[in-house]
Structure formats: structure tokens, C-alpha cells
């Protein structure tokens, strides 16, 4: 922290007087000379104060830069994933490399319209490696209507993305890039389990559609790569108008895509919480057909009791 001008001046006067012939300067004939020396000392004190103030400001700025520096952290790789550029119109990579003027790895032309990564997230894999998940916005309206808001990068896009991450990653870092089809969610009512509704005010078809929309809205609220909860699905159904009660025992299954086998694994029953392997979910089967249907869900109106 810089000293005040008064402090600097006082210290300078004490030090100066140790080197002056005080007796000579204190005589009546040298008062004007002493005034000039005092003025020069004061000017130097002001200069020293200015220098120390600049150093303080520089120190604060450096501290802020160090605090804000996240290079090489998992969060930094997520940020850089969003900056990835790919020209989808001709399926080619944007020119990316080392800029000798800025001494940074960067694109020759920054074009936000070529940034295809819609969502990115990381998971710690081991102590010295992470999994970097990415996806892009879904272009299929039918899939979007069933809650599948995202889709994986194509093989060409993913190859380019991996090369991009490889070029920017720090020496010794292990980054595994993942972009796979969304996890498939199916709700089932086993024998004897049903969802009850007031058929005075709603039809079976309208209730099914309302349940479907409520579950899709829940999927839309999920953060990418976040956990989904069994109770949240039940709450989404219960929130539908004219639903009177829900039997215990509704089964919720999730199927995740296996990149090694190239197909979906066997269903996994969600009991408490579940993290989608892809980072996102949809209520469709492998053929893209809705899983929220009367084959899986039993709806019973009050008049049917």
C-alpha cells in the first residue's frame, strides 16, 4: 500500500538532513536556498507517491487477473467447447491455429454462427482426467415435441471437435470427449397400477396429452447433465389438472446409448436419482416413437370405478 505524500516528505527530510551541512544552511543568508531544497524534496515526494500508487494499481490488476484465470480447469474446457467452430454448410473445419501476433491459439475468423455446441458439461472421470460432454440443438421437430431438445454431434463434427480440444488442452491433461444420443425415458403402469382422473371434465385423450406435455415441460427445465429424480416425474403427472390420484408403483425406466456397441443398453429402473449418460432425456423409443402412450400408462376415469 502506497504511503501518503506527508509520510514520504517527512522521511525524505530526515534522510536529507543527515547529508546536509545543517549549520551552514540554517544561517540567515541561506534561507532562500533552504526553501528551494524543501521544494525539490516535496516534488520528489510527490513523484515517489505517484510511482507507489501506480504500483498499487498494477498489483490489484494482476491479482484480479490471477483470480479470474481458469486456464486448464474443467470449467475452462467447457467454456472453450462453446467457442468451437464448424462450417456445417460445407462440412469443413474453420481454420484454427497459433497466432504469432497474439501468441494464442485462435480461429482466423471468429464467426459465432459457426458455433454448433449448444450445451457442454464436464464430469470428473479419474483424479487426472475428465469427461467433456457436448451436444447440439435438435433439428427434428417430432423429437423436440417429445422432450428431446438436443442431439449428438455428427461423426465429422465430433472428429473435428476432438481435434480442437486436443490442440488446446494442456500438456498431460486427459480429456475424453462424448456426444451421444439422448437417454430414453419410459413410464409404465404395471398390473394393478393406474393414474386416475376426473372424466367429468376431461377425456382420456386430453389427459394423456396433458401428462405428456407436463413431462416434456419438466424435461425442458433440466440443466444439461443434471440429475433427474423419480419423484419429479410423479410430481409432473400430479400437477396435471383433473388428475385425482396416482397409484404407488409406477415404473420409470431409462435407457442410455452405448457408444461401444452402437445401440441402447437394457433399461435401468429409476428409483431415486439418475444422471443421463448423454446429459439429456426424451420420451421416445429407439424408433423415435413416443413412450407416453396408453400401452405403457393406464388411465382410469372416476365413472369407471
C-alpha angles and dihedrals in degrees: 000000000000120000122239120259090249092055093048092046093049092050091046093051092051092049093043094051090056088066101039129087092244095184092058095045094047093062118106092248094061103048092106090051090051091051090054091050090049090051092050090049091051092049090051090049090054091049092049090048091052091049093050091047091053090049090052092052091047091050092051092049092049091049090051092049092050091048092050095045110109100161111150096013121119090251089056092055090051090052092048091048089063089054093057112122129206129169103228093180093070100013094241136132121252112241108268129174150109116321109212091199097054097024089228138116106246146139118274088229122024106219115173090192088067094056103108102172107103098175134016133178139161136223126193108246101178134343091278103031142053138199113234111203121197138170140168133228115284115250096194112094093199092056091046090052088057094052099265097128096164140043135196124267113262119255091258092048092047092049090052092046092052090051089050093052090044091056095051102037119108120253110275095017118132113210121175111197118210132185116160138154116283124272114264118232124201127181116203135186108210120210111304094015119109147158114237126211140177103258091189090077104022140041126225091251094051092048092050091050091047091050090049092051093046091053091047090051089052090052090052092056093056119107114234111272093005126136121269119212131216092223091052090061090050091047090052090055093045090053092064112107115252094021103132103182145344125218118233114249104058107156120222116194130190128196122195128200118253110215092195097054095032093229142079119281125234116288118279117209114231110223106159116346133350133189112211110236090220093045095244141056142218136186097238138102127235091279091052095252118142115262093200096088142120092263090066102028126055114211121190124187123215093248090057093062 
